[in-house]
């Protein structure tokens, strides 16, 4: 390919990335995990084909344990009082439930030139910045994805990239009941515990309080302009 053709291709790609800075965003409330997962699979396929725009969604799930591609049922320590489901995200066993803000960015990472390592660091950065706004110092721990405060895990990261589009994402503990984590070895890490903003601050910090802050951090970290979508519903 000639230098002129290469330049033309690059210019087209750059224009496409510029157009894609505007990304839809929606807050979905409390959604059953399997319902949300079925929706994201379809939406991600539509995004990959160019049929639907990229979207960043925030939600909570009804109490559920999820197992990633690495497995994790060996990390169940006690009888579970919520279902356990298999997922195709990376990572091990974890818990989702009310009081935990779940972030799923469905983005064309390949188009944006974002590799998986950079993407995971970006999700961690979103959690770290969100915590900082509330006066909590979280950080990364080498070899342990997520956001941490010493050996206490504040946010979990688990992703799937398919056809250049991201699925799953990050779960940020706002005021989730931490006793749900007592029945598992979360993410397969023995010398760690789960924590939340509320536990660290010793005062209630709700999902509603966290949502706007976290959305702003998403926009900053991934250089997006989030456009709210009203009335988005995920069918049961």
Secondary structure in CASP SS format (residue, H / E / C, confidence):
PFRMAT SS
TARGET T0000
AUTHOR 0000-0000-0000
METHOD secondary structure of the structure
MODEL  1
X C 1.00
X C 1.00
X H 1.00
X H 1.00
X H 1.00
X H 1.00
X H 1.00
X H 1.00
X H 1.00
X H 1.00
X H 1.00
X H 1.00
X H 1.00
X H 1.00
X H 1.00
X H 1.00
X H 1.00
X H 1.00
X H 1.00
X C 1.00
X C 1.00
X E 1.00
X E 1.00
X E 1.00
X E 1.00
X E 1.00
X E 1.00
X E 1.00
X E 1.00
X E 1.00
X C 1.00
X C 1.00
X H 1.00
X H 1.00
X H 1.00
X H 1.00
X H 1.00
X H 1.00
X H 1.00
X H 1.00
X H 1.00
X H 1.00
X H 1.00
X H 1.00
X H 1.00
X H 1.00
X H 1.00
X H 1.00
X C 1.00
X C 1.00
X C 1.00
X C 1.00
X C 1.00
X C 1.00
X E 1.00
X E 1.00
X E 1.00
X E 1.00
X E 1.00
X E 1.00
X C 1.00
X C 1.00
X C 1.00
X E 1.00
X E 1.00
X E 1.00
X E 1.00
X E 1.00
X C 1.00
X C 1.00
X E 1.00
X C 1.00
X H 1.00
X H 1.00
X H 1.00
X E 1.00
X C 1.00
X C 1.00
X C 1.00
X C 1.00
X C 1.00
X C 1.00
X C 1.00
X E 1.00
X E 1.00
X E 1.00
X C 1.00
X C 1.00
X C 1.00
X C 1.00
X C 1.00
X C 1.00
X E 1.00
X E 1.00
X E 1.00
X E 1.00
X C 1.00
X C 1.00
X C 1.00
X E 1.00
X E 1.00
X E 1.00
X E 1.00
X E 1.00
X E 1.00
X E 1.00
X C 1.00
X E 1.00
X H 1.00
X H 1.00
X H 1.00
X H 1.00
X C 1.00
X C 1.00
X C 1.00
X H 1.00
X H 1.00
X H 1.00
X H 1.00
X H 1.00
X H 1.00
X H 1.00
X H 1.00
X H 1.00
X H 1.00
X H 1.00
X H 1.00
X H 1.00
X H 1.00
X H 1.00
X H 1.00
X H 1.00
X H 1.00
X C 1.00
X C 1.00
X C 1.00
X C 1.00
X C 1.00
X E 1.00
X E 1.00
X E 1.00
X C 1.00
X C 1.00
X E 1.00
X E 1.00
X E 1.00
X E 1.00
X E 1.00
X E 1.00
X C 1.00
X C 1.00
X E 1.00
X E 1.00
X E 1.00
X E 1.00
X E 1.00
X E 1.00
X E 1.00
X E 1.00
X E 1.00
X E 1.00
X E 1.00
X C 1.00
X C 1.00
X E 1.00
X E 1.00
X E 1.00
X E 1.00
X E 1.00
X E 1.00
X E 1.00
X E 1.00
X E 1.00
X C 1.00
X C 1.00
X C 1.00
X C 1.00
X H 1.00
X H 1.00
X H 1.00
X H 1.00
X H 1.00
X H 1.00
X E 1.00
X C 1.00
X H 1.00
X H 1.00
X H 1.00
X C 1.00
X C 1.00
X C 1.00
X C 1.00
X E 1.00
X E 1.00
X C 1.00
X C 1.00
X H 1.00
X H 1.00
X H 1.00
X H 1.00
X H 1.00
X C 1.00
X C 1.00
X C 1.00
X C 1.00
X C 1.00
X H 1.00
X H 1.00
X H 1.00
X H 1.00
X H 1.00
X H 1.00
X H 1.00
X H 1.00
X H 1.00
X H 1.00
X H 1.00
X H 1.00
X H 1.00
X H 1.00
X H 1.00
X H 1.00
X C 1.00
X C 1.00
X E 1.00
X E 1.00
X E 1.00
X E 1.00
X C 1.00
X C 1.00
X C 1.00
X C 1.00
X C 1.00
X C 1.00
X C 1.00
X C 1.00
END
